[in-house]
Amino acid sequence: MAMIKKHKQTLLSALQRVFCFILAAIILGAVGVPSAVLALDNSAPTVEIVGFMRGDSKDLRSSELLMAKLSNYSGNPEKLTYEWENKLGTYLYVFDKHDMAVVRGTKSEIEIYNTDKNVSPSKNMAGRTHNKTYSKKRFAYAAVYGAGVSSEKLKGGISVKVKDSYGNIIATASYTDDFKDYDLSKDMANAVFGVFEGETVDILNLLGQSSVVHVVCPACYVSQGKIISGSDCISLEKSPNGYSIRGLKAGEGVITIKLEKKNCKFHMDSENSSTTTVKVFKKPDTSTTATTLTLTNLDDRCEYYIGGVKGEVSDGKIVFTNLTPSTEYTVEVRGNYIDDDGVPKTAYAYVKDTTKNSYSASVVFKLDDSIADTETIFGNAFEVAVKSDDDYILLQSSENGYTAELTKGNYKVYLKDGNSYKQIEDVVLCVDENNNSAEIKYYSVLYDLNGGTLNEDLEYIYREGASVTTIASKPTKYEYVFDGWQCGDDTFTGNQIITESINRKYELSALWEVDKIGDGENPDGIPDKYQKKVTFKVVNGTWEDKTNKDISFYVTLLDDNGKWSVNGSARINIPTGMIANYGYENGKWDIEPTQTVSGTEEVIYVYSFEKIAETKPQPTTSQPTPTVETVVQEKTVYKTQYVEPITLKTGENLTFLGVLSGLCALGFAGTIIFAKKRSK
């Protein structure tokens, strides 16, 4: 029981603490507290004015490169607008890049003066000077002018507002402490040089790349230089500005240098020395199209940026996309370095390349009015890409086809389905000053069965220039026979070439011919109009097979090429061997038939026998003695067509009548002999 009581007290105590916390939160919320205390989401962007090389905001100095450093911002800072305000009694210079070697005298350097502190614009900054404030995209860097300036003029502070692309302020920062006097030695101590293998760079430019603002002064001169270590990686060479460094191979070296300003009216006879690390990088190879810049031969110690955007390595290369044609881009190569005191530093090197001239190019699919869309042709949705050399470039679908900004050249055209690309054969997109479009035309061939049936596709689509042949299958229709396809004034049979190179739509309609006869009085698959009926009749006799039924049949008329034709001809079999009925002889045709017939009208051939004429017998008084005469007779037996007549001979010394007479004489003699025997 004691244990239960103890747990109950503990539970009540916990509930009381929760209740008190909630109540306190409600009260604090009512009176208001700093957002950093109550905010659960601390991801809002913030900005701070810091020393660019140092990365902190303590004891900022005049002539030190400053930066509006954003935090909690995932986008590209160089796409933002920076509005600077100058409340100092000296000039504030703002820059759109941190490479001081290239900004002097360009639009990348803007002066902000302050008339409230009796500061007037500089004459040498005409067109690049503004009163109190200046706002522009990418201008994230600044430096306070401090040469020959009293400490009083370094008071008042500066501020910056950061705006998104819609003009909304996303973060603000100000620095209200007094700026310290410039210290070139500290600026130089923060520098780390970056050079590429095989390249020579002036040390003044390397100081500018390391954001030493003083080098914008033309009076700067490197009077001394010495290699401390890494002589196998770097070498020193004399140059117009004193010394330059040449990268021999990827690695690291250390040098000491002395920077002098003997002729500067603000820094007369000043000099500073420093020991500086030199990082030697592999120089990346670059290639461009109109909208891309590709880096290869990368150094795995480096990161690569264009316009504040870090390039991501894929398959051993980096491709920056969505660039502007005909534009020079600077690739910023950053090599991170930690010095002997554990301070992180960054060495910078730069490589440039220019995107190529571009032309608005397009791939256009032109379809006839029977083709709904390209999906009808290819079976599914797809993207269109072109390829020049090794890279695919996706085109954007638009009212004018598939378009892209492309450089001069010849491109193969592909269909992209998922991750696979299929080339459209024999299509090349030629892009230059005069040509920038490829048209891919498709035409349909349509079959109209005209009342018939066919279990097969009746619509076909062909690329322009393709050879087209009619389908081989024949449709069917009751009591009709298919007689080809009609297209305009032309007719085609099955599997016949319509055109060797299609350049328009074709619509074919089935031709039908009546087919009710041919197999006797039944259809035979041959149009009736190409058939002829032939009939043979026999009168007063029979055919060789002793029948006298009419012989009727149909023949098909063919031309010289063996094709059906109403103007063609056919061969027939003519009956032979007709036999006369008793009392008839001398058979003959009313129309002499020929083995070849033509014309479509029915023809009837009649074979008739004549009746034998009757003769009256002459009376005789005595029976003449028969005489035997050698007679040779021939008897013709009629056979059917193509059987040659057969001639039979009864004998060379004996005729049929002679044999008959002999038989009769033998019979008569036998009768007499038989009668004499009976009388005995």
C-alpha positions as CSV (number, residue, x, y, z in Angstrom):
1,M,0.0,0.0,0.0
2,A,2.9,2.3,0.8
3,M,4.3,1.7,-2.6
4,I,1.0,2.5,-4.3
5,K,0.7,5.7,-2.3
6,K,4.2,6.7,-3.3
7,H,3.5,6.2,-7.0
8,K,0.3,8.2,-6.8
9,Q,2.2,11.1,-5.2
10,T,4.8,10.9,-8.0
11,L,2.2,11.0,-10.7
12,L,0.4,13.9,-9.2
13,S,3.6,15.8,-8.9
14,A,4.4,15.2,-12.6
15,L,0.9,16.3,-13.7
16,Q,1.3,19.5,-11.6
17,R,4.6,20.3,-13.4
18,V,3.1,19.8,-16.8
19,F,0.1,22.0,-15.9
20,C,2.4,24.7,-14.7
21,F,4.5,24.6,-17.8
22,I,1.4,24.9,-20.0
23,L,0.1,27.8,-18.0
24,A,3.4,29.6,-18.1
25,A,3.6,29.1,-21.8
26,I,0.1,30.6,-22.2
27,I,1.1,33.6,-20.1
28,L,4.3,34.2,-21.8
29,G,2.6,33.9,-25.2
30,A,0.1,36.6,-24.1
31,V,2.8,39.1,-23.1
32,G,5.2,38.1,-25.9
33,V,8.7,36.6,-25.8
34,P,11.6,36.5,-28.3
35,S,10.8,34.2,-31.2
36,A,14.1,32.3,-30.7
37,V,12.6,31.2,-27.3
38,L,9.3,29.8,-28.4
39,A,9.8,29.0,-32.1
40,L,9.8,25.3,-32.9
41,D,10.9,25.9,-36.4
42,N,14.3,27.7,-36.5
43,S,14.8,27.3,-40.3
44,A,14.1,30.8,-41.4
45,P,17.1,32.3,-43.4
46,T,19.4,34.6,-41.5
47,V,22.3,36.8,-42.7
48,E,25.4,38.1,-41.1
49,I,28.1,40.5,-42.2
50,V,31.4,38.8,-41.8
51,G,35.0,38.9,-43.0
52,F,35.0,36.8,-46.2
53,M,38.3,34.9,-45.5
54,R,37.8,34.7,-41.8
55,G,34.1,33.8,-41.7
56,D,33.4,35.8,-38.5
57,S,32.0,39.2,-37.7
58,K,34.5,40.3,-35.0
59,D,36.6,43.3,-35.4
60,L,35.9,44.0,-39.0
61,R,38.5,46.1,-40.7
62,S,38.4,48.7,-43.4
63,S,39.8,47.3,-46.7
64,E,38.9,43.8,-45.6
65,L,36.6,42.0,-48.0
66,L,33.2,41.5,-46.3
67,M,30.4,39.2,-47.2
68,A,26.6,39.0,-46.5
69,K,26.7,35.4,-45.3
70,L,23.4,33.5,-45.4
71,S,22.4,30.7,-43.2
72,N,19.4,28.3,-43.4
73,Y,19.0,29.0,-47.0
74,S,19.0,26.1,-49.5
75,G,18.8,28.1,-52.7
76,N,21.5,29.8,-54.7
77,P,22.6,33.0,-52.8
78,E,23.7,34.6,-56.1
79,K,20.1,34.6,-57.3
80,L,19.1,36.9,-54.5
81,T,19.2,40.7,-54.4
82,Y,21.3,42.4,-51.8
83,E,20.5,46.0,-50.8
84,W,23.4,47.7,-49.0
85,E,23.1,50.9,-46.9
86,N,26.1,53.1,-46.0
87,K,26.0,55.2,-42.8
88,L,29.7,55.7,-42.6
89,G,31.8,58.8,-43.3
90,T,33.7,57.0,-46.0
91,Y,32.9,55.0,-49.1
92,L,31.4,51.5,-49.1
93,Y,32.3,49.5,-52.1
94,V,30.1,46.5,-53.1
95,F,31.0,43.7,-55.5
96,D,29.2,40.9,-57.3
97,K,32.2,38.5,-56.9
98,H,35.0,38.0,-54.4
99,D,37.9,37.8,-57.0
100,M,39.4,41.2,-56.5
101,A,41.8,40.6,-59.4
102,V,39.0,41.1,-61.9
103,V,36.6,43.7,-60.4
104,R,38.6,46.9,-60.5
105,G,37.2,49.3,-63.1
106,T,34.3,47.1,-64.0
107,K,30.6,47.1,-63.3
108,S,31.3,44.4,-60.7
109,E,32.5,47.3,-58.4
110,I,30.0,49.8,-57.2
111,E,30.6,52.8,-54.9
112,I,28.1,53.9,-52.2
113,Y,28.8,57.3,-50.8
114,N,26.9,59.1,-47.9
115,T,25.9,62.8,-48.4
116,D,24.7,62.8,-44.8
117,K,28.3,62.5,-43.8
118,N,29.5,65.0,-46.4
119,V,30.9,62.3,-48.7
120,S,30.6,63.0,-52.4
121,P,30.9,60.6,-55.3
122,S,34.4,59.8,-56.7
123,K,35.2,61.1,-60.1
124,N,36.8,57.9,-61.2
125,M,33.6,56.0,-60.4
126,A,31.3,57.9,-62.8
127,G,28.3,55.8,-63.7
128,R,29.1,53.3,-60.9
129,T,28.4,55.4,-57.8
130,H,25.2,55.7,-55.7
131,N,24.1,57.7,-52.7
132,K,23.5,55.9,-49.4
133,T,22.0,52.7,-50.8
134,Y,22.5,50.3,-53.7
135,S,20.5,47.2,-54.5
136,K,21.2,44.5,-57.1
137,K,21.3,40.8,-57.6
138,R,24.5,38.9,-56.6
139,F,26.2,41.9,-54.9
140,A,26.9,39.9,-51.7
141,Y,30.4,41.3,-51.1
142,A,31.6,44.7,-49.7
143,A,34.6,46.6,-48.5
144,V,34.9,49.8,-46.5
145,Y,37.4,52.3,-47.9
146,G,40.0,53.1,-45.2
147,A,43.0,54.6,-46.8
148,G,43.8,58.0,-45.2
149,V,40.5,57.9,-43.3
150,S,40.2,58.9,-39.7
151,S,38.7,56.6,-37.2
152,E,35.7,59.0,-36.8
153,K,34.7,58.3,-40.4
154,L,34.6,54.6,-39.7
155,K,31.7,55.0,-37.4
156,G,28.0,54.7,-38.2
157,G,27.9,51.2,-39.5
158,I,26.5,49.4,-42.6
159,S,23.5,47.2,-43.2
160,V,22.2,44.8,-45.8
161,K,18.8,43.5,-46.7
162,V,18.4,40.2,-48.7
163,K,15.5,39.9,-51.0
164,D,14.1,37.0,-52.9
165,S,13.1,37.0,-56.6
166,Y,9.7,38.5,-55.7
167,G,11.3,41.4,-53.8
168,N,10.4,40.0,-50.4
169,I,12.9,40.6,-47.6
170,I,14.0,37.3,-46.3
171,A,16.8,38.4,-43.9
172,T,18.5,41.6,-42.7
173,A,21.8,42.3,-40.9
174,S,23.8,45.3,-39.8
175,Y,27.2,46.0,-38.4
176,T,27.2,49.0,-36.1
177,D,30.6,48.7,-34.4
178,D,33.4,51.0,-35.4
179,F,35.5,49.5,-38.2
180,K,39.2,48.9,-37.4
181,D,42.0,50.4,-39.5
182,Y,43.1,48.3,-42.4
183,D,45.8,45.7,-41.8
184,L,47.2,44.3,-45.1
185,S,49.4,41.8,-43.2
186,K,46.4,40.2,-41.7
187,D,44.6,40.1,-45.0
188,M,47.7,38.4,-46.6
189,A,48.0,36.0,-43.7
190,N,44.5,34.7,-44.5
191,A,45.4,34.1,-48.2
192,V,45.8,30.6,-49.7
193,F,46.8,30.5,-53.4
194,G,45.3,28.0,-55.9
195,V,46.9,27.3,-59.3
196,F,46.5,24.6,-62.0
197,E,49.1,22.2,-63.2
198,G,50.9,23.7,-66.2
199,E,49.6,27.2,-65.7
200,T,51.4,30.4,-64.5
201,V,49.6,33.0,-62.5
202,D,50.8,36.4,-61.3
203,I,51.0,36.6,-57.5
204,L,49.0,39.9,-57.5
205,N,46.1,38.0,-59.2
206,L,46.4,35.2,-56.7
207,L,46.1,37.7,-53.9
208,G,43.0,39.1,-55.6
209,Q,41.6,35.6,-55.9
210,S,42.2,35.2,-52.2
211,S,40.1,38.4,-51.7
212,V,42.9,40.8,-50.7
213,V,41.1,44.1,-51.6
214,H,44.4,46.1,-51.7
215,V,45.5,44.5,-54.9
216,V,42.9,46.6,-56.8
217,C,45.4,49.4,-56.3
218,P,47.7,49.7,-59.3
219,A,50.6,50.6,-57.1
220,C,50.9,47.1,-55.6
221,Y,54.1,45.2,-56.5
222,V,55.5,41.9,-55.3
223,S,59.2,42.7,-54.6
224,Q,60.3,39.3,-53.2
225,G,59.3,35.7,-53.5
226,K,60.9,32.5,-52.2
227,I,59.9,28.8,-52.1
228,I,60.0,27.3,-48.7
229,S,58.7,23.9,-49.6
230,G,57.1,21.9,-52.5
231,S,59.6,22.9,-55.2
232,D,58.6,19.8,-57.1
233,C,55.0,21.1,-57.2
234,I,55.6,24.9,-57.8
235,S,58.2,27.3,-59.3
236,L,58.6,31.1,-59.1
237,E,59.1,33.2,-62.1
238,K,59.7,36.9,-62.6
239,S,56.8,38.9,-64.0
240,P,55.9,42.6,-64.8
241,N,54.2,42.8,-61.3
242,G,57.1,41.1,-59.6
243,Y,56.6,37.4,-59.4
244,S,54.3,34.7,-60.7
245,I,53.8,31.1,-59.6
246,R,53.7,28.1,-62.0
247,G,52.0,24.8,-61.1
248,L,54.3,21.9,-61.9
249,K,52.1,19.0,-60.6
250,A,49.2,18.4,-58.3
251,G,50.2,18.9,-54.7
252,E,51.2,21.7,-52.3
253,G,53.9,24.2,-51.7
254,V,54.7,27.1,-49.4
255,I,56.2,30.4,-50.3
256,T,57.1,33.7,-48.7
257,I,56.3,37.0,-50.5
258,K,56.7,40.7,-49.9
259,L,54.1,43.1,-51.2
260,E,55.0,46.8,-51.5
261,K,53.1,50.0,-52.4
262,K,55.8,52.5,-53.1
263,N,53.9,54.8,-55.3
264,C,50.4,54.7,-53.7
265,K,49.4,58.2,-52.4
266,F,47.4,56.6,-49.6
267,H,49.9,53.9,-48.7
268,M,53.2,55.4,-49.7
269,D,56.2,53.1,-49.0
270,S,54.1,50.6,-47.1
271,E,55.1,46.9,-47.4
272,N,53.9,43.6,-45.9
273,S,55.3,40.1,-46.0
274,S,53.5,36.8,-45.5
275,T,54.1,33.1,-45.7
276,T,51.4,31.5,-48.0
277,T,50.4,28.0,-48.9
278,V,50.0,27.2,-52.6
279,K,47.6,24.4,-53.7
280,V,48.2,23.0,-57.1
281,F,45.1,21.4,-58.7
282,K,44.5,19.3,-61.7
283,K,42.9,21.6,-64.3
284,P,39.5,20.4,-65.3
285,D,38.7,20.0,-69.0
286,T,35.7,22.0,-70.2
287,S,33.3,21.6,-73.1
288,T,30.1,23.5,-73.8
289,T,26.9,23.5,-75.8
290,A,24.5,26.4,-76.0
291,T,23.1,25.7,-72.5
292,T,25.5,23.4,-70.8
293,L,29.1,23.4,-69.5
294,T,30.7,20.0,-68.8
295,L,33.8,19.4,-66.6
296,T,36.0,16.4,-66.7
297,N,39.5,15.5,-65.4
298,L,38.3,16.4,-61.9
299,D,40.4,16.8,-58.8
300,D,38.8,14.9,-55.9
301,R,40.2,17.5,-53.5
302,C,38.1,20.3,-55.0
303,E,34.6,21.5,-55.4
304,Y,33.3,23.3,-58.5
305,Y,30.9,26.2,-58.7
306,I,29.2,28.3,-61.3
307,G,27.3,31.3,-60.0
308,G,27.2,29.9,-56.5
309,V,25.8,26.6,-57.6
310,K,27.9,23.6,-56.7
311,G,28.3,21.0,-59.4
312,E,27.5,17.4,-58.6
313,V,29.8,14.7,-59.8
314,S,28.2,11.9,-61.9
315,D,30.0,9.3,-63.9
316,G,33.3,11.2,-63.3
317,K,32.0,14.5,-64.7
318,I,30.0,17.6,-63.8
319,V,27.4,19.1,-66.1
320,F,26.1,22.6,-65.4
321,T,22.8,23.0,-67.3
322,N,20.3,25.7,-68.1
323,L,23.0,28.2,-69.0
324,T,22.7,31.1,-71.3
325,P,24.0,30.7,-74.9
326,S,26.9,32.8,-76.1
327,T,27.9,33.6,-72.5
328,E,31.3,33.3,-70.8
329,Y,31.1,31.4,-67.5
330,T,33.7,31.2,-64.8
331,V,34.0,28.0,-63.0
332,E,35.2,28.6,-59.4
333,V,37.4,25.8,-58.2
334,R,37.6,25.6,-54.4
335,G,40.2,23.6,-52.5
336,N,39.6,23.5,-48.7
337,Y,42.7,23.7,-46.5
338,I,43.3,23.7,-42.8
339,D,46.4,25.6,-41.7
340,D,48.8,24.6,-38.9
341,D,46.7,26.5,-36.4
342,G,43.6,24.4,-37.3
343,V,42.0,27.3,-39.1
344,P,40.0,26.2,-42.2
345,K,40.8,28.2,-45.3
346,T,39.9,28.0,-49.0
347,A,42.2,28.2,-52.0
348,Y,40.5,29.5,-55.2
349,A,41.3,28.9,-58.8
350,Y,39.3,29.8,-61.9
351,V,38.7,28.3,-65.3
352,K,36.5,29.9,-68.0
353,D,34.6,28.7,-71.0
354,T,31.9,30.2,-73.2
355,T,28.7,28.6,-74.1
356,K,28.2,28.3,-77.8
357,N,25.9,30.4,-80.0
358,S,22.5,29.0,-80.1
359,Y,19.6,28.8,-82.5
360,S,16.0,28.0,-81.7
361,A,15.7,24.6,-83.2
362,S,12.7,22.3,-83.5
363,V,11.7,18.8,-84.5
364,V,8.2,18.8,-85.9
365,F,6.0,15.8,-86.5
366,K,3.6,16.5,-89.4
367,L,0.6,14.1,-89.6
368,D,-2.2,13.9,-92.1
369,D,-5.8,14.5,-90.9
370,S,-6.4,10.8,-90.3
371,I,-3.6,10.5,-87.7
372,A,-4.7,11.7,-84.3
373,D,-1.3,12.2,-82.7
374,T,2.2,10.8,-82.4
375,E,1.1,8.4,-79.8
376,T,-1.0,6.7,-82.5
377,I,2.2,6.1,-84.4
378,F,4.5,5.0,-81.7
379,G,2.0,3.3,-79.3
380,N,2.7,5.3,-76.2
381,A,3.8,8.7,-74.9
382,F,7.4,9.7,-75.3
383,E,9.9,12.5,-75.1
384,V,12.0,13.8,-78.0
385,A,15.8,14.2,-77.7
386,V,18.6,15.0,-80.0
387,K,22.2,13.9,-79.7
388,S,25.4,15.5,-80.9
389,D,28.6,13.7,-79.9
390,D,28.0,11.9,-76.6
391,D,25.2,13.8,-74.8
392,Y,21.4,13.7,-75.2
393,I,19.5,16.9,-75.2
394,L,15.8,16.7,-74.3
395,L,13.5,19.0,-76.3
396,Q,10.6,20.8,-74.9
397,S,7.1,20.1,-76.2
398,S,5.4,23.2,-77.6
399,E,2.9,24.4,-80.2
400,N,5.7,24.5,-82.7
401,G,6.8,21.0,-82.1
402,Y,9.7,19.9,-79.9
403,T,12.1,22.8,-79.4
404,A,15.4,23.7,-77.8
405,E,18.2,26.2,-78.0
406,L,21.0,24.3,-79.9
407,T,24.4,25.2,-81.2
408,K,25.4,24.9,-84.8
409,G,25.8,21.3,-85.9
410,N,24.0,18.1,-87.0
411,Y,21.9,16.2,-84.5
412,K,20.4,12.8,-84.6
413,V,16.8,12.6,-83.4
414,Y,15.7,10.1,-80.7
415,L,12.5,9.0,-78.9
416,K,13.0,8.8,-75.2
417,D,10.9,6.2,-73.4
418,G,11.9,6.0,-69.7
419,N,15.6,5.6,-69.7
420,S,15.9,4.2,-73.2
421,Y,16.5,6.1,-76.4
422,K,15.5,4.9,-79.9
423,Q,16.8,6.7,-82.9
424,I,14.5,7.8,-85.6
425,E,16.3,6.5,-88.6
426,D,17.3,8.9,-91.5
427,V,16.4,12.0,-89.6
428,V,19.1,14.6,-89.0
429,L,18.4,18.0,-87.4
430,C,20.8,20.5,-89.1
431,V,21.2,23.6,-87.1
432,D,23.0,26.7,-88.5
433,E,22.2,30.3,-89.5
434,N,19.8,29.1,-92.3
435,N,18.4,25.8,-91.1
436,N,17.0,24.9,-87.7
437,S,14.1,22.6,-88.1
438,A,13.5,18.9,-89.0
439,E,10.1,17.8,-90.2
440,I,9.1,14.2,-89.8
441,K,6.0,13.5,-91.9
442,Y,3.7,10.6,-91.6
443,Y,0.9,9.5,-93.9
444,S,-1.9,7.1,-93.5
445,V,-3.1,4.4,-95.9
446,L,-6.8,3.5,-95.3
447,Y,-8.8,0.6,-96.6
448,D,-12.5,0.7,-97.1
449,L,-14.0,-2.8,-97.4
450,N,-17.1,-1.4,-99.2
451,G,-19.5,-3.9,-97.5
452,G,-17.0,-6.7,-97.2
453,T,-15.3,-8.3,-94.2
454,L,-11.6,-8.8,-93.4
455,N,-10.1,-9.8,-90.0
456,E,-7.1,-7.4,-90.3
457,D,-6.0,-3.8,-89.7
458,L,-7.5,-1.4,-92.2
459,E,-5.4,1.7,-91.3
460,Y,-1.6,1.8,-91.7
461,I,0.9,4.7,-91.1
462,Y,4.1,5.2,-93.0
463,R,7.0,7.7,-92.8
464,E,7.3,10.0,-95.8
465,G,9.4,8.3,-98.4
466,A,8.5,4.7,-97.5
467,S,7.5,2.2,-100.1
468,V,3.8,1.1,-99.7
469,T,2.3,-2.2,-100.9
470,T,-1.3,-3.2,-100.7
471,I,-2.2,-5.8,-98.1
472,A,-2.0,-9.4,-99.3
473,S,-5.2,-10.6,-97.6
474,K,-8.4,-10.5,-99.7
475,P,-11.7,-9.4,-98.1
476,T,-14.8,-11.5,-98.7
477,K,-18.4,-10.6,-99.5
478,Y,-21.4,-13.0,-100.2
479,E,-22.0,-13.6,-103.9
480,Y,-19.2,-11.3,-104.8
481,V,-15.6,-11.8,-105.5
482,F,-12.9,-9.3,-104.6
483,D,-11.5,-7.6,-107.7
484,G,-8.8,-5.4,-106.2
485,W,-8.5,-1.9,-104.6
486,Q,-9.4,1.4,-106.2
487,C,-7.7,4.6,-105.4
488,G,-8.7,7.5,-107.6
489,D,-8.3,6.4,-111.2
490,D,-5.9,3.6,-110.2
491,T,-6.6,0.0,-109.3
492,F,-4.4,-2.3,-107.4
493,T,-4.4,-6.0,-106.7
494,G,-3.3,-7.5,-103.4
495,N,0.4,-7.2,-102.5
496,Q,1.0,-4.7,-105.2
497,I,3.2,-1.6,-104.8
498,I,1.1,1.6,-104.5
499,T,4.0,3.9,-104.4
500,E,7.8,3.7,-104.1
501,S,7.9,6.8,-102.0
502,I,4.8,7.9,-100.1
503,N,4.1,11.6,-99.9
504,R,0.4,11.8,-99.3
505,K,-2.5,10.0,-97.8
506,Y,-4.0,7.1,-99.7
507,E,-7.6,5.9,-99.4
508,L,-8.4,2.6,-101.1
509,S,-11.8,1.1,-101.6
510,A,-12.5,-2.6,-102.3
511,L,-13.8,-3.4,-105.7
512,W,-16.4,-6.2,-105.9
513,E,-17.7,-8.2,-108.9
514,V,-20.7,-10.5,-109.0
515,D,-19.8,-14.1,-108.6
516,K,-22.8,-16.4,-109.0
517,I,-21.6,-18.9,-111.6
518,G,-18.5,-20.5,-112.7
519,D,-18.6,-23.8,-110.8
520,G,-21.6,-24.7,-112.9
521,E,-24.3,-22.4,-111.6
522,N,-22.4,-21.9,-108.4
523,P,-19.8,-19.3,-107.4
524,D,-16.2,-20.2,-108.1
525,G,-14.3,-17.2,-106.8
526,I,-13.9,-15.7,-110.3
527,P,-16.0,-12.6,-111.3
528,D,-18.8,-13.6,-113.7
529,K,-17.9,-10.9,-116.1
530,Y,-14.7,-12.6,-116.9
531,Q,-16.4,-15.9,-117.7
532,K,-18.0,-17.4,-120.8
533,K,-20.5,-20.2,-121.0
534,V,-19.9,-22.8,-123.7
535,T,-22.5,-25.5,-124.6
536,F,-22.3,-28.5,-126.9
537,K,-25.4,-30.3,-128.2
538,V,-25.8,-33.5,-130.2
539,V,-28.9,-34.1,-132.4
540,N,-29.9,-37.5,-133.8
541,G,-27.0,-39.2,-132.2
542,T,-25.1,-39.6,-128.9
543,W,-21.8,-38.6,-127.5
544,E,-19.1,-41.2,-127.4
545,D,-20.3,-42.4,-124.0
546,K,-23.8,-43.2,-125.6
547,T,-25.4,-40.2,-123.8
548,N,-26.9,-37.2,-125.5
549,K,-27.2,-34.7,-122.6
550,D,-26.0,-31.2,-123.4
551,I,-22.4,-30.5,-122.4
552,S,-22.2,-27.0,-120.7
553,F,-19.3,-25.4,-118.8
554,Y,-17.8,-22.0,-118.0
555,V,-14.3,-20.9,-119.1
556,T,-12.3,-17.9,-117.7
557,L,-11.0,-15.3,-120.1
558,L,-7.4,-14.4,-119.6
559,D,-5.1,-11.9,-121.2
560,D,-1.6,-12.6,-122.5
561,N,-0.3,-12.2,-118.9
562,G,-2.7,-14.7,-117.5
563,K,-4.9,-12.1,-115.8
564,W,-8.6,-12.0,-115.9
565,S,-9.8,-9.9,-118.8
566,V,-13.1,-9.4,-120.6
567,N,-11.0,-9.0,-123.8
568,G,-9.1,-12.2,-123.1
569,S,-9.6,-15.7,-124.4
570,A,-9.9,-19.3,-123.2
571,R,-9.2,-22.8,-124.6
572,I,-11.9,-25.4,-124.7
573,N,-12.1,-29.2,-125.2
574,I,-14.2,-30.0,-128.3
575,P,-16.2,-33.3,-128.1
576,T,-15.4,-36.0,-130.6
577,G,-16.6,-39.6,-131.3
578,M,-20.3,-38.8,-131.7
579,I,-22.4,-41.8,-132.7
580,A,-25.4,-41.5,-135.1
581,N,-28.7,-43.0,-134.1
582,Y,-30.1,-45.9,-136.2
583,G,-31.1,-44.5,-139.6
584,Y,-28.8,-41.5,-139.4
585,E,-25.5,-40.6,-140.8
586,N,-23.2,-37.8,-141.9
587,G,-23.0,-35.8,-138.7
588,K,-21.5,-32.3,-138.7
589,W,-21.4,-29.0,-136.6
590,D,-23.6,-26.1,-137.3
591,I,-20.8,-23.8,-136.2
592,E,-17.3,-25.3,-136.5
593,P,-15.9,-24.9,-132.9
594,T,-12.3,-23.8,-132.3
595,Q,-10.1,-24.6,-129.4
596,T,-9.8,-20.9,-128.5
597,V,-12.8,-18.8,-127.7
598,S,-13.2,-15.2,-126.8
599,G,-16.0,-12.7,-126.0
600,T,-18.3,-13.0,-123.0
601,E,-21.5,-14.0,-124.8
602,E,-22.7,-17.6,-124.4
603,V,-21.9,-19.8,-127.4
604,I,-23.7,-23.1,-128.4
605,Y,-22.3,-25.6,-130.8
606,V,-24.8,-28.3,-132.3
607,Y,-23.6,-31.5,-133.8
608,S,-26.4,-33.0,-136.0
609,F,-26.7,-36.3,-138.0
610,E,-28.7,-36.5,-141.2
611,K,-31.3,-39.2,-141.8
612,I,-30.3,-41.9,-144.3
613,A,-32.4,-41.6,-147.5
614,E,-34.7,-44.6,-148.4
615,T,-34.2,-46.5,-151.8
616,K,-36.7,-49.0,-153.6
617,P,-35.3,-52.6,-154.2
618,Q,-35.0,-53.9,-157.9
619,P,-36.6,-57.4,-158.7
620,T,-34.3,-60.2,-159.9
621,T,-35.1,-63.6,-161.6
622,S,-32.1,-65.5,-160.6
623,Q,-29.7,-65.5,-157.8
624,P,-26.4,-64.4,-159.1
625,T,-23.4,-66.3,-158.1
626,P,-21.6,-64.4,-155.5
627,T,-18.2,-63.3,-156.4
628,V,-15.4,-62.7,-154.0
629,E,-13.7,-59.4,-154.5
630,T,-10.9,-58.1,-152.5
631,V,-12.0,-54.7,-151.1
632,V,-10.3,-52.6,-148.5
633,Q,-12.7,-50.5,-146.4
634,E,-12.0,-48.0,-143.6
635,K,-14.3,-47.4,-140.7
636,T,-14.0,-44.3,-138.6
637,V,-14.9,-44.4,-134.9
638,Y,-15.4,-41.0,-133.3
639,K,-13.6,-40.4,-130.1
640,T,-13.6,-37.4,-127.7
641,Q,-11.5,-34.3,-128.3
642,Y,-7.7,-34.7,-128.8
643,V,-8.0,-38.5,-129.7
644,E,-6.9,-39.1,-133.2
645,P,-9.4,-41.0,-135.4
646,I,-8.7,-44.8,-135.5
647,T,-8.9,-46.5,-138.9
648,L,-9.5,-50.3,-138.9
649,K,-8.8,-52.5,-142.1
650,T,-10.7,-55.8,-142.5
651,G,-8.0,-57.4,-144.6
652,E,-6.0,-56.8,-147.6
653,N,-7.5,-59.8,-149.6
654,L,-10.8,-60.2,-147.9
655,T,-13.7,-57.8,-147.5
656,F,-16.5,-57.8,-145.0
657,L,-19.0,-58.9,-147.7
658,G,-16.7,-61.7,-148.8
659,V,-16.5,-63.1,-145.3
660,L,-20.3,-62.9,-145.0
661,S,-20.8,-64.6,-148.4
662,G,-18.4,-67.4,-147.4
663,L,-20.2,-68.0,-144.1
664,C,-23.5,-68.2,-145.9
665,A,-22.1,-70.7,-148.5
666,L,-20.7,-72.9,-145.7
667,G,-24.0,-72.9,-144.0
668,F,-25.9,-73.8,-147.2
669,A,-23.5,-76.7,-147.9
670,G,-23.9,-78.0,-144.4
671,T,-27.6,-78.1,-144.7
672,I,-27.5,-80.2,-147.9
673,I,-25.1,-82.7,-146.4
674,F,-27.2,-83.0,-143.2
675,A,-30.4,-83.7,-145.3
676,K,-28.7,-86.4,-147.4
677,K,-27.5,-88.3,-144.3
678,R,-31.1,-88.4,-142.9
679,S,-32.5,-89.7,-146.2
680,K,-30.2,-92.7,-146.0
